């Protein structure tokens, strides 16, 4: 389990820098997928999961297909320390809480590029298509020293599908409860040295009534329609220079309820609808300078456009756009010493029906990190400086040390600082600029013990404490967002993966103490307990599996007066290989038809049955 850079590069079959940059994960992702063990998000350099000095969860393409997931949040909801708070069914806003930090404190990347909007600070994961994802890497714990703002709770890196092997076409058609239809195709592979992939999907459902009370606009089904397309292409030339491009686009509409029991809109009879349009893409080039030094240039674009119509507060719209450029260098200055450094630049703009005094800002970040490997331990030290046009300068850092122990165990100690940047809404809405607003800051200390049992079992235990200062919260007295609170989040996570009688089992358990230190109350919408268990097995042409997930009670308000009960749900799935080219899938969600909610005033998905047919020349 000892960290060794040269062994990693040899296994991937890539040169030093070609193996590493997460900002160029478009090309590296397929190598990662074939190995099944290598990740790039934790250190912006290629490492196996065993070698990382951070708690990492990888959801690869095989697991995505087995899960038959229709949304990214459905995949994330099974990862250690991850909690999802829905505001209804498919297409509804979904809050992602990693280790008790809120959505805007989690950095979401798409092919290495930030997807959090500058307006509200959240990434619209509910509109992303799992069929167009190669893999998801989830790093728990702060990573601002590598990526800058918003990586307080962790980083979610979503890598879109890449081509590999002989070109082939895959067709999918399915449907089920609540008038759901799911149709898609994917064509990808490698031809004459060029890897490519093109995917498209149409997902639509009539949905269900999302709210508990049946007043006003509540009581109607809330439909969702999403059309998406993605593509990638890359090529390595004879001089080892690599050029690649990725893009993804989704558009559609999502109906929703106003939750009148909460917002007091009981007389409203409209049909509130969000029309969304999302686009992301990047172009990169990798240049080997010497045998020890590689550099990567990567430029990207992300756009999030939404129009809200027919709600009680009148129509509104917002378009968030971000342009970014990255220059990443990797230099192996000694056999067991790897230096990574570079510059990130981004420019954010927002065009909204709300009047902002300022609607544009830039950010420049300079970072450096060194990875060292010794006889029985590894050391990672890094730091970053960010200069932002709106909120000033910020410096963050991290240090992690891993030590080999007897019985195939490893101890990892780490400390890191992070910050969350104020969004445009925080800074300028609703009453003009707040010149005194500062970024949130955090300090996180963690101890991890991980190990193996035989050849098919891995386990880990993580204890951590995250202290957050200058929390950005709405101040009703001031009528704007202020730095008014402190928080302390303590937690312990257990994870265990094994194979028993050919059943592949993944399970994790988290205990959390998320306290607002100013008020002494529990942070709202954070469950104090999370548990997930998944099991899958092949029976010849059959595959069978299921997932059980449970979470403890939460408070839906800062004053801890609105309590949301805990719950547990159970899903089943199966597939059958009819011929070598044709497969059928069946999934039953919420088998026991449990009535539950993750957000006060809303209901989560009732029992549903869904079936799918998949055709491909090579299943």
C-alpha positions as CSV (number, residue, x, y, z in Angstrom):
1,X,0.0,0.0,0.0
2,X,3.0,2.3,0.1
3,X,2.8,5.3,-2.2
4,X,5.1,5.1,-5.2
5,X,4.7,7.5,-8.1
6,X,6.7,5.5,-10.6
7,X,4.6,2.4,-10.0
8,X,1.4,4.4,-10.6
9,X,2.7,5.8,-13.9
10,X,3.9,2.4,-15.0
11,X,0.5,0.9,-14.4
12,X,-1.4,3.5,-16.3
13,X,1.0,3.3,-19.2
14,X,1.2,7.1,-19.3
15,X,4.0,9.6,-18.9
16,X,4.3,11.6,-15.6
17,X,1.9,14.5,-16.4
18,X,-0.3,12.6,-18.8
19,X,-1.3,10.4,-16.0
20,X,-2.2,13.1,-13.6
21,X,-4.1,16.3,-14.2
22,X,-7.7,16.3,-13.0
23,X,-8.1,19.4,-15.2
24,X,-7.4,17.2,-18.1
25,X,-9.3,14.2,-16.8
26,X,-11.0,14.0,-20.2
27,X,-8.2,11.8,-21.5
28,X,-7.0,10.2,-18.2
29,X,-10.5,9.1,-17.3
30,X,-10.6,6.1,-19.6
31,X,-7.3,4.9,-18.3
32,X,-8.7,5.4,-14.8
33,X,-11.8,3.4,-15.7
34,X,-9.9,0.4,-17.0
35,X,-7.7,0.3,-13.9
36,X,-10.7,0.7,-11.6
37,X,-8.4,1.9,-8.8
38,X,-6.8,5.2,-9.9
39,X,-8.2,8.6,-8.9
40,X,-7.1,12.1,-9.8
41,X,-9.4,14.4,-7.7
42,X,-7.8,14.0,-4.3
43,X,-4.4,15.4,-5.3
44,X,-4.8,16.6,-8.9
45,X,-2.4,13.7,-9.7
46,X,-2.9,10.0,-10.4
47,X,-3.0,7.8,-7.4
48,X,-4.7,4.5,-6.5
49,X,-7.4,4.7,-3.9
50,X,-5.1,2.9,-1.5
51,X,-2.3,5.4,-2.0
52,X,-4.4,8.6,-1.5
53,X,-4.1,10.5,1.7
54,X,-7.8,11.4,1.7
55,X,-11.0,9.5,2.1
56,X,-12.2,8.8,-1.5
57,X,-15.2,7.0,-3.0
58,X,-15.3,6.0,-6.6
59,X,-18.5,5.2,-8.5
60,X,-17.4,3.7,-11.8
61,X,-19.4,3.0,-15.0
62,X,-20.1,-0.7,-14.0
63,X,-21.6,0.5,-10.7
64,X,-23.7,3.1,-12.4
65,X,-25.1,0.6,-14.8
66,X,-25.8,-1.9,-12.0
67,X,-27.6,0.7,-9.9
68,X,-29.9,1.6,-12.8
69,X,-29.8,5.2,-11.4
70,X,-31.8,7.8,-13.2
71,X,-30.1,10.8,-11.4
72,X,-26.7,11.7,-10.0
73,X,-28.1,12.3,-6.6
74,X,-29.4,8.7,-6.5
75,X,-25.7,7.6,-6.9
76,X,-24.3,10.0,-4.4
77,X,-26.9,9.1,-1.7
78,X,-25.1,5.8,-1.1
79,X,-21.6,7.2,-0.5
80,X,-20.2,7.5,3.0
81,X,-21.0,10.8,4.8
82,X,-23.3,12.0,2.0
83,X,-26.9,13.1,2.6
84,X,-29.4,14.3,0.0
85,X,-32.3,16.6,0.9
86,X,-34.9,16.7,-1.9
87,X,-37.7,19.2,-2.5
88,X,-39.8,16.7,-4.4
89,X,-39.3,14.1,-7.1
90,X,-37.3,14.0,-10.4
91,X,-36.0,17.4,-11.4
92,X,-36.5,19.0,-8.0
93,X,-33.8,21.0,-6.2
94,X,-31.6,18.6,-4.3
95,X,-29.3,19.7,-1.5
96,X,-26.1,17.8,-1.1
97,X,-24.6,17.6,2.4
98,X,-21.1,16.1,2.7
99,X,-20.1,15.5,6.3
100,X,-22.6,18.1,7.5
101,X,-21.6,20.9,5.3
102,X,-24.3,22.4,3.1
103,X,-24.6,22.4,-0.7
104,X,-22.7,25.6,-1.4
105,X,-19.8,24.3,0.7
106,X,-19.3,21.3,-1.6
107,X,-17.3,21.9,-4.8
108,X,-18.8,20.1,-7.8
109,X,-16.6,19.6,-10.9
110,X,-17.6,18.4,-14.4
111,X,-14.5,17.1,-16.2
112,X,-12.4,19.0,-13.7
113,X,-14.3,22.4,-14.1
114,X,-16.3,24.1,-11.4
115,X,-20.1,23.7,-11.9
116,X,-21.3,25.6,-8.8
117,X,-23.1,28.7,-10.0
118,X,-21.8,32.2,-8.9
119,X,-25.4,33.3,-8.2
120,X,-26.5,30.8,-5.5
121,X,-23.3,28.7,-5.2
122,X,-25.0,25.4,-5.9
123,X,-24.5,22.9,-8.8
124,X,-27.7,21.7,-10.4
125,X,-27.0,18.0,-10.1
126,X,-30.7,17.1,-10.7
127,X,-30.3,17.9,-14.4
128,X,-27.2,15.7,-15.0
129,X,-27.7,12.3,-16.8
130,X,-26.0,9.2,-15.3
131,X,-26.0,7.5,-18.7
132,X,-23.4,10.1,-19.8
133,X,-21.1,9.7,-16.9
134,X,-18.0,7.6,-16.9
135,X,-17.3,7.8,-13.2
136,X,-17.8,9.9,-10.1
137,X,-15.0,10.6,-7.6
138,X,-16.1,11.9,-4.2
139,X,-13.4,13.3,-1.9
140,X,-14.5,14.0,1.6
141,X,-12.8,16.7,3.5
142,X,-11.4,20.2,2.5
143,X,-9.6,20.7,-0.8
144,X,-9.4,24.5,-1.1
145,X,-5.6,24.3,-1.2
146,X,-6.0,22.6,-4.6
147,X,-9.2,24.0,-6.0
148,X,-9.9,27.3,-4.2
149,X,-13.3,28.3,-3.0
150,X,-16.2,26.1,-1.8
151,X,-14.3,22.8,-1.2
152,X,-15.1,23.0,2.6
153,X,-16.9,19.7,2.9
154,X,-15.4,17.9,-0.1
155,X,-15.2,17.7,-3.9
156,X,-17.4,15.8,-6.3
157,X,-15.8,15.3,-9.7
158,X,-18.1,14.1,-12.4
159,X,-16.2,12.7,-15.4
160,X,-18.3,12.3,-18.6
161,X,-18.1,9.2,-20.8
162,X,-15.0,8.5,-23.0
163,X,-14.5,6.2,-25.9
164,X,-12.5,3.0,-25.7
165,X,-12.0,-0.2,-27.8
166,X,-13.8,-0.9,-31.0
167,X,-16.6,1.5,-31.8
168,X,-20.1,0.3,-30.8
169,X,-23.6,1.6,-30.5
170,X,-25.8,1.1,-27.5
171,X,-29.6,1.7,-27.5
172,X,-31.9,2.0,-24.5
173,X,-35.6,2.3,-24.0
174,X,-37.6,2.0,-20.8
175,X,-40.4,3.2,-18.7
176,X,-42.6,2.6,-15.7
177,X,-44.6,4.2,-12.9
178,X,-45.9,7.7,-13.1
179,X,-45.8,7.8,-16.9
180,X,-42.0,7.6,-17.0
181,X,-40.1,7.2,-20.2
182,X,-36.4,6.8,-20.6
183,X,-34.8,6.6,-24.1
184,X,-31.1,6.9,-24.9
185,X,-28.2,6.0,-27.2
186,X,-24.5,6.0,-26.9
187,X,-21.9,5.5,-29.7
188,X,-18.2,5.5,-28.8
189,X,-14.8,3.8,-29.2
190,X,-11.4,4.3,-30.8
191,X,-10.7,4.6,-34.5
192,X,-7.3,5.3,-36.1
193,X,-5.9,6.6,-32.8
194,X,-8.8,8.9,-31.9
195,X,-11.0,8.1,-29.0
196,X,-14.6,9.5,-29.2
197,X,-18.0,9.2,-27.5
198,X,-21.4,10.6,-28.3
199,X,-24.4,10.1,-26.1
200,X,-28.0,11.4,-26.0
201,X,-31.0,10.8,-23.8
202,X,-34.6,11.8,-23.3
203,X,-36.1,11.3,-19.8
204,X,-39.6,12.3,-19.0
205,X,-42.1,11.6,-16.2
206,X,-45.5,12.8,-15.2
207,X,-44.2,12.8,-11.6
208,X,-46.3,12.9,-8.4
209,X,-47.5,15.6,-6.0
210,X,-44.5,16.7,-4.1
211,X,-46.1,18.4,-1.1
212,X,-47.7,17.2,2.1
213,X,-50.7,19.5,2.2
214,X,-53.2,19.8,-0.7
215,X,-53.7,23.6,-0.7
216,X,-53.6,26.0,-3.7
217,X,-51.2,24.7,-6.3
218,X,-50.5,21.6,-4.2
219,X,-52.3,18.4,-5.1
220,X,-51.2,18.2,-8.7
221,X,-48.6,16.0,-10.3
222,X,-45.3,17.7,-11.1
223,X,-43.8,16.6,-14.4
224,X,-40.2,16.6,-15.5
225,X,-38.7,16.5,-19.0
226,X,-34.9,16.4,-19.7
227,X,-33.2,16.2,-23.1
228,X,-29.4,15.8,-22.9
229,X,-26.4,15.2,-25.1
230,X,-22.7,14.8,-24.4
231,X,-19.6,14.1,-26.4
232,X,-15.8,13.7,-26.1
233,X,-12.8,13.2,-28.5
234,X,-9.1,12.9,-27.8
235,X,-5.9,11.9,-29.6
236,X,-2.3,11.3,-28.7
237,X,0.1,12.2,-31.4
238,X,3.5,10.6,-32.1
239,X,5.4,13.3,-30.2
240,X,3.2,12.4,-27.1
241,X,1.2,15.6,-27.3
242,X,-2.4,15.0,-26.5
243,X,-5.4,17.2,-27.5
244,X,-9.0,16.6,-26.3
245,X,-12.4,18.2,-26.1
246,X,-15.5,17.4,-23.9
247,X,-19.0,18.9,-23.9
248,X,-22.4,18.3,-22.3
249,X,-25.7,19.9,-22.7
250,X,-29.1,19.5,-21.0
251,X,-32.4,21.3,-21.3
252,X,-36.0,20.9,-20.4
253,X,-38.6,21.8,-17.8
254,X,-39.4,20.8,-14.2
255,X,-42.8,21.6,-12.6
256,X,-42.8,22.1,-8.8
257,X,-45.0,23.1,-5.9
258,X,-44.6,26.2,-3.8
259,X,-45.0,24.2,-0.5
260,X,-47.7,26.5,0.5
261,X,-47.8,25.0,4.0
262,X,-44.4,26.7,4.4
263,X,-44.5,29.8,2.3
264,X,-48.1,30.8,3.0
265,X,-49.3,30.8,-0.7
266,X,-52.5,28.8,0.0
267,X,-54.6,30.9,-2.4
268,X,-52.2,30.4,-5.4
269,X,-53.5,28.1,-8.1
270,X,-50.7,28.4,-10.7
271,X,-48.4,25.7,-12.0
272,X,-44.8,26.9,-11.1
273,X,-42.3,25.7,-13.7
274,X,-38.6,25.9,-14.1
275,X,-37.2,26.0,-17.7
276,X,-33.6,25.1,-17.6
277,X,-30.7,25.1,-20.0
278,X,-27.2,23.9,-19.0
279,X,-24.0,23.7,-21.1
280,X,-20.4,22.8,-20.2
281,X,-17.3,22.1,-22.2
282,X,-13.6,22.2,-22.2
283,X,-10.6,21.9,-24.6
284,X,-7.2,20.8,-23.3
285,X,-3.7,20.1,-24.6
286,X,-1.0,18.1,-22.8
287,X,2.6,18.9,-23.6
288,X,5.6,16.7,-22.4
289,X,8.5,19.1,-21.8
290,X,11.0,16.6,-20.5
291,X,10.9,13.1,-19.2
292,X,10.3,14.5,-15.7
293,X,8.1,17.5,-16.6
294,X,4.7,17.7,-18.3
295,X,2.3,20.7,-18.5
296,X,-1.4,20.9,-19.3
297,X,-3.4,23.8,-20.6
298,X,-7.1,23.6,-20.2
299,X,-9.9,26.1,-21.0
300,X,-13.5,25.6,-20.1
301,X,-17.0,27.1,-20.2
302,X,-20.0,26.5,-18.0
303,X,-23.5,28.0,-18.5
304,X,-26.6,27.6,-16.3
305,X,-29.8,29.3,-17.5
306,X,-33.1,29.1,-15.7
307,X,-36.5,30.8,-16.2
308,X,-39.1,30.5,-13.5
309,X,-42.8,31.0,-14.6
310,X,-46.3,30.9,-13.1
311,X,-45.4,31.2,-9.4
312,X,-46.9,33.5,-6.9
313,X,-43.9,35.9,-7.0
314,X,-44.0,36.5,-10.7
315,X,-41.6,35.3,-13.5
316,X,-37.9,35.5,-12.9
317,X,-34.8,34.4,-14.8
318,X,-31.0,34.0,-14.2
319,X,-28.1,33.1,-16.4
320,X,-24.8,32.2,-14.8
321,X,-21.7,31.9,-17.0
322,X,-18.1,31.0,-16.2
323,X,-15.0,31.0,-18.4
324,X,-11.9,29.4,-16.9
325,X,-8.3,28.7,-17.8
326,X,-5.9,26.4,-16.1
327,X,-2.1,25.8,-16.5
328,X,-0.9,22.7,-14.6
329,X,2.7,21.6,-14.2
330,X,3.9,18.3,-12.8
331,X,7.6,17.9,-12.1
332,X,9.2,14.7,-10.7
333,X,12.4,16.3,-9.2
334,X,13.5,13.1,-7.5
335,X,12.5,9.4,-7.8
336,X,10.0,9.7,-4.9
337,X,9.2,13.5,-5.1
338,X,6.5,14.9,-7.3
339,X,5.9,18.6,-7.4
340,X,2.5,19.9,-8.8
341,X,1.8,23.6,-9.3
342,X,-0.1,25.9,-11.5
343,X,-2.5,28.8,-12.0
344,X,-6.3,28.8,-12.3
345,X,-8.2,31.8,-13.7
346,X,-12.0,32.2,-13.9
347,X,-14.5,34.9,-14.8
348,X,-18.1,34.7,-13.5
349,X,-21.0,36.7,-14.8
350,X,-24.7,36.7,-13.9
351,X,-27.6,38.1,-15.9
352,X,-30.7,38.1,-13.8
353,X,-34.2,39.7,-13.5
354,X,-33.0,40.7,-10.0
355,X,-31.0,43.9,-10.2
356,X,-27.4,43.4,-9.1
357,X,-25.1,46.4,-8.7
358,X,-22.2,44.2,-9.8
359,X,-22.7,41.2,-12.1
360,X,-19.2,40.1,-12.9
361,X,-16.1,39.1,-11.0
362,X,-12.8,37.3,-11.6
363,X,-10.7,34.9,-9.5
364,X,-7.0,34.0,-9.9
365,X,-5.5,31.1,-7.9
366,X,-1.9,30.0,-7.6
367,X,-1.2,26.6,-6.0
368,X,1.7,24.3,-5.3
369,X,1.9,20.8,-3.8
370,X,4.6,18.3,-3.1
371,X,4.1,14.5,-2.7
372,X,6.9,12.6,-1.0
373,X,7.3,8.8,-0.6
374,X,9.5,7.3,2.0
375,X,10.2,3.7,3.0
376,X,7.0,3.3,5.1
377,X,5.2,6.6,4.9
378,X,4.0,9.3,2.5
379,X,3.7,13.1,3.0
380,X,1.6,15.6,1.1
381,X,2.0,19.3,1.6
382,X,0.2,22.0,-0.4
383,X,-0.9,25.6,-0.4
384,X,-2.9,28.0,-2.5
385,X,-3.4,31.8,-2.8
386,X,-6.7,33.1,-4.3
387,X,-7.3,36.7,-5.3
388,X,-11.0,37.5,-6.0
389,X,-12.3,40.8,-7.4
390,X,-15.3,40.7,-5.0
391,X,-14.1,39.5,-1.6
392,X,-10.4,39.9,-1.6
393,X,-7.5,37.5,-1.0
394,X,-7.5,34.1,0.7
395,X,-4.7,31.6,1.5
396,X,-5.3,28.0,2.3
397,X,-3.1,24.9,2.9
398,X,-3.1,21.3,3.8
399,X,-0.7,18.6,5.2
400,X,-1.3,14.9,5.2
401,X,0.9,12.0,6.4
402,X,0.3,8.3,5.9
403,X,2.1,5.6,7.7
404,X,2.1,1.8,7.0
405,X,1.2,-0.4,10.0
406,X,1.3,-4.2,10.5
407,X,-1.5,-6.4,9.4
408,X,-1.9,-4.5,6.1
409,X,-3.2,-1.4,7.8
410,X,-2.5,2.3,7.2
411,X,-2.8,5.4,9.5
412,X,-3.5,8.8,7.9
413,X,-3.3,12.1,9.7
414,X,-4.4,15.2,8.0
415,X,-5.1,18.9,8.6
416,X,-6.5,21.4,6.1
417,X,-8.0,24.8,5.8
418,X,-10.7,25.8,3.3
419,X,-13.2,28.7,2.5
420,X,-16.5,29.3,0.9
421,X,-16.8,32.4,-1.3
422,X,-19.8,34.7,-0.9
423,X,-22.1,34.3,-3.9
424,X,-23.6,37.2,-5.9
425,X,-26.8,36.7,-3.9
426,X,-24.9,36.9,-0.7
427,X,-23.0,40.0,-1.8
428,X,-25.6,42.1,-3.6
429,X,-29.1,40.8,-2.9
430,X,-31.6,42.2,-2.0
431,X,-30.5,45.6,-0.8
432,X,-27.2,46.4,-2.6
433,X,-23.6,45.5,-1.8
434,X,-22.3,44.5,1.6
435,X,-18.7,45.8,1.8
436,X,-18.0,44.0,5.1
437,X,-19.0,40.5,3.9
438,X,-16.1,37.9,4.2
439,X,-15.7,34.4,3.0
440,X,-16.5,31.5,5.4
441,X,-13.3,29.8,6.7
442,X,-12.8,26.3,8.1
443,X,-10.1,24.2,9.8
444,X,-10.4,20.4,9.5
445,X,-8.5,17.8,11.4
446,X,-8.8,14.1,10.6
447,X,-7.5,10.7,11.6
448,X,-8.1,7.7,9.4
449,X,-7.3,4.0,9.9
450,X,-7.8,1.8,6.9
451,X,-6.9,-1.8,6.1
452,X,-7.6,-5.0,4.2
453,X,-8.9,-8.4,5.2
454,X,-7.7,-11.0,2.8
455,X,-8.0,-10.3,-0.9
456,X,-11.6,-9.2,-1.1
457,X,-12.3,-7.0,1.8
458,X,-11.4,-3.4,2.6
459,X,-12.4,-1.3,5.6
460,X,-11.8,2.2,7.0
461,X,-12.6,4.3,10.0
462,X,-12.5,8.1,9.9
463,X,-12.7,10.6,12.8
464,X,-12.8,14.3,11.9
465,X,-13.7,17.8,13.3
466,X,-14.4,20.7,11.0
467,X,-14.6,24.2,12.7
468,X,-16.2,26.8,10.5
469,X,-16.0,30.6,11.2
470,X,-17.9,33.6,9.8
471,X,-20.8,31.4,8.5
472,X,-22.8,33.2,5.9
473,X,-26.5,33.2,7.0
474,X,-29.5,35.4,6.4
475,X,-29.9,38.0,9.1
476,X,-33.6,39.0,9.3
477,X,-32.7,42.1,11.4
478,X,-30.3,43.4,8.8
479,X,-32.3,42.2,5.8
480,X,-29.3,40.6,4.2
481,X,-26.7,37.9,4.5
482,X,-24.1,38.4,7.3
483,X,-21.1,36.6,8.8
484,X,-22.9,35.8,12.0
485,X,-22.3,32.2,13.1
486,X,-19.8,29.6,13.9
487,X,-20.1,25.9,13.6
488,X,-18.4,22.8,14.8
489,X,-19.0,19.5,12.9
490,X,-17.6,16.3,14.5
491,X,-18.1,12.9,12.9
492,X,-17.0,9.4,12.6
493,X,-17.4,7.2,9.4
494,X,-17.2,3.5,9.0
495,X,-16.9,1.9,5.6
496,X,-16.6,-1.8,4.7
497,X,-16.5,-3.5,1.3
498,X,-16.4,-7.2,0.9
499,X,-17.5,-10.3,-1.2
500,X,-19.4,-13.0,0.6
501,X,-20.6,-16.1,-1.4
502,X,-20.2,-14.0,-4.6
503,X,-22.3,-11.2,-3.3
504,X,-20.5,-7.8,-3.7
505,X,-21.4,-5.8,-0.6
506,X,-20.7,-2.2,0.1
507,X,-21.8,-0.7,3.4
508,X,-21.1,2.5,5.4
509,X,-22.2,4.1,8.7
510,X,-21.8,7.7,9.8
511,X,-22.4,9.5,13.1
512,X,-22.5,13.3,13.0
513,X,-22.7,16.1,15.6
514,X,-23.3,19.3,13.5
515,X,-23.6,22.1,16.0
516,X,-24.1,25.8,15.5
517,X,-21.7,27.1,18.1
518,X,-23.4,30.5,18.3
519,X,-26.9,29.3,19.1
520,X,-26.1,25.8,20.5
521,X,-28.6,24.3,18.1
522,X,-28.1,21.5,15.6
523,X,-27.4,22.7,12.1
524,X,-30.6,22.4,10.1
525,X,-31.2,19.5,7.6
526,X,-28.2,17.6,8.9
527,X,-29.0,14.0,10.0
528,X,-27.0,12.7,13.0
529,X,-26.9,9.2,11.6
530,X,-26.5,7.8,8.0
531,X,-26.4,4.2,6.9
532,X,-26.3,2.5,3.5
533,X,-26.0,-1.1,2.4
534,X,-25.8,-2.4,-1.2
535,X,-25.4,-6.0,-2.4
536,X,-25.2,-7.4,-5.9
537,X,-24.6,-10.8,-7.4
538,X,-24.4,-12.5,-10.8
539,X,-26.4,-15.7,-11.4
540,X,-25.3,-16.6,-14.9
541,X,-27.4,-14.4,-17.2
542,X,-29.1,-12.9,-14.2
543,X,-27.9,-10.1,-11.9
544,X,-29.7,-9.3,-8.6
545,X,-29.2,-6.5,-6.2
546,X,-30.7,-4.2,-3.6
547,X,-29.9,-1.1,-1.6
548,X,-31.1,-0.2,1.9
549,X,-30.5,3.3,3.1
550,X,-31.5,5.0,6.4
551,X,-31.0,8.3,8.1
552,X,-31.7,9.8,11.5
553,X,-34.0,12.7,12.2
554,X,-33.2,16.3,11.3
555,X,-34.3,19.8,12.1
556,X,-35.6,21.8,9.2
557,X,-35.0,25.2,10.8
558,X,-32.2,26.9,12.6
559,X,-34.2,27.3,15.8
560,X,-34.7,23.5,15.9
561,X,-38.5,23.7,16.1
562,X,-39.5,21.8,12.9
563,X,-38.4,18.2,13.3
564,X,-38.3,15.8,10.4
565,X,-38.4,12.1,11.3
566,X,-35.8,9.6,10.3
567,X,-36.6,6.9,7.9
568,X,-35.3,3.8,6.0
569,X,-36.0,2.8,2.4
570,X,-35.3,-0.3,0.3
571,X,-34.8,-0.6,-3.4
572,X,-34.5,-3.8,-5.5
573,X,-33.0,-4.3,-9.0
574,X,-32.4,-7.1,-11.4
575,X,-31.3,-7.7,-15.0
576,X,-31.4,-10.6,-17.5
577,X,-29.2,-11.2,-20.5
578,X,-31.7,-12.4,-23.1
579,X,-29.2,-12.7,-25.9
580,X,-25.6,-11.6,-26.4
581,X,-26.9,-8.3,-27.7
582,X,-30.1,-7.7,-25.7
583,X,-30.6,-7.2,-21.9
584,X,-33.6,-6.3,-19.8
585,X,-33.5,-4.5,-16.5
586,X,-36.1,-4.1,-13.7
587,X,-36.0,-1.8,-10.7
588,X,-38.4,-1.3,-7.8
589,X,-37.8,1.8,-5.7
590,X,-39.1,2.3,-2.2
591,X,-40.3,-1.3,-2.1
592,X,-42.2,-0.9,1.1
593,X,-43.8,2.3,-0.1
594,X,-42.5,4.2,2.9
595,X,-43.9,7.7,3.4
596,X,-41.0,9.9,4.2
597,X,-39.5,13.3,3.7
598,X,-36.0,14.9,3.6
599,X,-37.3,18.5,3.6
600,X,-40.2,19.8,5.6
601,X,-43.4,20.3,3.6
602,X,-42.3,18.0,0.7
603,X,-42.7,14.2,0.2
604,X,-40.1,11.9,-1.4
605,X,-40.6,9.3,-4.0
606,X,-43.3,6.6,-3.4
607,X,-43.0,3.0,-4.7
608,X,-42.3,2.8,-8.4
609,X,-41.6,0.0,-10.9
610,X,-39.4,0.6,-13.9
611,X,-38.2,-1.7,-16.8
612,X,-35.6,-1.1,-19.5
613,X,-34.4,-2.9,-22.7
614,X,-30.8,-2.4,-23.7
615,X,-29.3,-3.4,-27.1
616,X,-25.6,-3.4,-28.0
617,X,-23.3,-5.7,-30.1
618,X,-21.3,-6.4,-27.0
619,X,-23.1,-6.5,-23.7
